[in-house]
Amino acid sequence: MADPQDATTIRDVAERLMKAHPQVDARLVHSSVQTAYEELRYARVRTYLPVLMERRAQDLLPSDG
């Protein structure tokens, strides 16, 4: 389970991606963000975690075509 600060980061990243990609199913966005978090959760430097998570999650989403 993510700590409260990480949970807020996960929610914020998911909200930004859902606004940026309204055509993508919300469950897929949340799944991509969760995967990105799991890959980066043990990063020692947490400053850039939100931007790194957002970039990684975006890479996991289907391209617009």
VOKOLGU-193080 format. One record per residue (C-alpha): residue number from 1; residue in one letter; x, y, z. Coordinates in steps of 0.02 Angstrom, whole numbers, plus 50000, padded with zeros to 5 digits. Layout:
% VOKOLGU-193080
[NUM; a; [X; Y; Z]]
...
***
This chain:
% VOKOLGU-193080
[1; m; [50000; 50000; 50000]]
[2; a; [50064; 50172; 49955]]
[3; d; [50095; 50298; 50093]]
[4; p; [49976; 50448; 50096]]
[5; q; [50095; 50562; 50000]]
[6; d; [50121; 50430; 49864]]
[7; a; [49934; 50398; 49856]]
[8; t; [49906; 50583; 49823]]
[9; t; [50040; 50580; 49688]]
[10; i; [49959; 50428; 49606]]
[11; r; [49788; 50513; 49607]]
[12; d; [49858; 50677; 49538]]
[13; v; [49954; 50591; 49398]]
[14; a; [49801; 50487; 49350]]
[15; e; [49691; 50643; 49346]]
[16; r; [49814; 50735; 49233]]
[17; l; [49826; 50588; 49114]]
[18; m; [49636; 50566; 49107]]
[19; k; [49619; 50750; 49059]]
[20; a; [49757; 50733; 48929]]
[21; h; [49684; 50571; 48858]]
[22; p; [49495; 50577; 48879]]
[23; q; [49472; 50442; 48747]]
[24; v; [49566; 50313; 48853]]
[25; d; [49468; 50210; 48979]]
[26; a; [49496; 50273; 49157]]
[27; r; [49535; 50097; 49219]]
[28; l; [49676; 50084; 49093]]
[29; v; [49745; 50253; 49148]]
[30; h; [49740; 50201; 49331]]
[31; s; [49821; 50035; 49290]]
[32; s; [49960; 50121; 49193]]
[33; v; [49991; 50244; 49334]]
[34; q; [49995; 50103; 49462]]
[35; t; [50119; 50006; 49356]]
[36; a; [50228; 50161; 49340]]
[37; y; [50221; 50185; 49528]]
[38; e; [50268; 50005; 49561]]
[39; e; [50419; 50023; 49446]]
[40; l; [50478; 50183; 49530]]
[41; r; [50419; 50166; 49710]]
[42; y; [50591; 50127; 49781]]
[43; a; [50677; 50276; 49702]]
[44; r; [50793; 50356; 49829]]
[45; v; [50766; 50531; 49762]]
[46; r; [50579; 50566; 49769]]
[47; t; [50580; 50743; 49700]]
[48; y; [50546; 50692; 49521]]
[49; l; [50435; 50543; 49557]]
[50; p; [50275; 50626; 49492]]
[51; v; [50349; 50678; 49325]]
[52; l; [50436; 50511; 49301]]
[53; m; [50277; 50417; 49343]]
[54; e; [50177; 50523; 49222]]
[55; r; [50301; 50494; 49080]]
[56; r; [50309; 50307; 49112]]
[57; a; [50120; 50289; 49127]]
[58; q; [50097; 50388; 48966]]
[59; d; [50216; 50268; 48879]]
[60; l; [50106; 50123; 48937]]
[61; l; [49947; 50201; 48866]]
[62; p; [49894; 50164; 48687]]
[63; s; [49953; 50293; 48562]]
[64; d; [49825; 50411; 48487]]
[65; g; [49854; 50335; 48319]]
***
